[in-house]
Amino acid sequence: MNTDKNLRFAFAVNDDRQFEKRHFGDADQYLIYEYHDDGMHFIAAEKNTFRNLDEEQEHGSKRKGKAIIDFLKSKGVNVLVSMQFGRNIKLVNQHFIPVIISAETPDEVLNILQHHIRWIEEEWERKRANHMLFIIKAGILKTAVD
């Protein structure tokens, strides 16, 4: 489990470990990284066993969202990184900082996140719920979740 001062990130990727334009909860797996003062460190790759939970009844189900939230909290994660989030983002930002990225490879995203890490650290230190959404493309945008 991570300490309060270290951030843990979950990258929503496909089986080829690339980001895709799909919702966080629809990822094939989550790559877990931890940030220390000296940079990002790979922790684990975790299969998303909740990907199809309740999807036949309701896309973006709250039950699926809660299962993923509980799983990632048990891994000490505090930041979720994806190309898209679905309607469960209102649940997500109560527990995690959501980050939308446009790059497709984890290496690109790691470099971008390290460049903007102070913004994310400040958001985590500022509050533990109702986190702002970060959108990182050429620059960084911090916005409220609607």
Sequence and secondary structure as in RCSB ss.txt:
>XXXX:A:sequence
MNTDKNLRFAFAVNDDRQFEKRHFGDADQYLIYEYHDDGMHFIAAEKNTFRNLDEEQEHGSKRKGKAIIDFLKSK
GVNVLVSMQFGRNIKLVNQHFIPVIISAETPDEVLNILQHHIRWIEEEWERKRANHMLFIIKAGILKTAVD
>XXXX:A:secstr
   TTSEEEEEEE TTS   SSBGGG SEEEEEEEETTEEEEEEEEE TTTTTTTTT TT HHHHHHHHHHHHHT
T  EEEESB  TTHHHHTTTSEEEEE   SHHHHHHHHHHTHHHHHHHHHH SSS  EEEESSSEEEE   
